[in-house]
Amino acid sequence: MTTSYIKERQAELKKQKQEERLKEIAKRAEAQAAEEEKRIANELRIQKKMARISGLKTGMENDEEPVAEPKKPKKKTVTKKKTVTKKKTKPKK
């Protein structure tokens, strides 16, 4: 013999538990979506760096960082070496 107030309390607990599960599912979905966005942003950042390193265009018009062209090495100028002659010292007396 169960009384009606016990059945009501059990029904309330079931409803409460179901609501908590739905909240947990929503929180988990938000966390996964945020992590996915971070992963995508990280991959785009890495792709831009790799493109910049290899010198290729990224195909993205809105690059925040301009792709730098490699600098040309400067030519070294050859200078003539000066010949140094030693001074002769006078012998001591």
C-alpha positions in Angstrom: 0.0 0.0 0.0 1.5 3.2 -1.1 0.0 6.4 -0.3 -0.7 9.1 -2.8 1.8 11.6 -1.4 4.6 9.1 -1.9 3.6 8.5 -5.5 3.4 12.3 -6.0 6.9 12.8 -4.5 8.3 10.0 -6.8 6.7 11.7 -9.8 8.3 15.0 -8.8 11.7 13.5 -8.4 11.5 11.8 -11.8 10.5 15.1 -13.4 13.3 16.9 -11.6 15.9 14.3 -12.6 14.7 14.5 -16.3 15.1 18.3 -16.3 18.6 18.0 -14.8 19.6 15.5 -17.5 18.3 17.9 -20.2 20.4 20.7 -18.7 23.5 18.5 -18.6 23.0 17.6 -22.3 22.7 21.3 -23.2 25.8 22.2 -21.3 27.7 19.3 -22.9 26.6 20.4 -26.4 27.7 24.0 -25.6 31.1 22.8 -24.5 31.6 20.7 -27.5 30.6 23.5 -29.8 33.0 25.9 -28.1 35.8 23.3 -28.4 35.0 22.7 -32.1 35.3 26.5 -32.7 38.6 26.6 -31.0 39.9 23.7 -33.0 38.8 25.3 -36.3 40.4 28.6 -35.4 43.6 26.8 -34.5 43.7 24.9 -37.8 43.1 28.2 -39.8 45.9 29.8 -37.8 48.3 26.9 -38.6 47.2 26.9 -42.3 48.0 30.7 -42.6 51.4 30.1 -41.0 52.3 27.2 -43.2 51.2 29.2 -46.3 53.3 32.2 -45.2 56.3 29.9 -44.6 56.0 28.1 -47.9 55.3 31.4 -49.8 52.0 30.3 -51.2 48.9 32.4 -51.2 46.2 31.3 -48.7 43.3 32.0 -50.9 41.8 34.1 -48.2 41.3 37.8 -49.0 41.0 38.9 -45.4 44.4 37.9 -44.2 45.2 40.0 -41.2 49.0 39.5 -41.6 50.4 40.4 -45.0 52.5 37.7 -46.7 56.1 39.0 -46.8 58.2 38.4 -49.9 61.6 36.9 -49.3 64.4 39.5 -49.2 67.1 39.5 -51.8 70.6 39.0 -50.4 72.9 42.0 -50.8 76.0 41.7 -52.9 79.2 41.8 -51.0 81.7 44.3 -52.2 85.3 43.2 -52.3 87.8 45.7 -51.0 91.5 45.6 -51.6 93.6 44.6 -48.7 96.1 47.2 -47.5 99.7 46.1 -47.1 101.1 47.2 -43.8 104.9 47.6 -43.5 106.5 47.4 -40.1 108.5 50.4 -39.0 112.1 49.7 -38.3 113.3 50.8 -34.9 116.6 52.2 -34.2 119.0 50.0 -32.3 119.7 51.0 -28.7 123.1 52.6 -28.0 
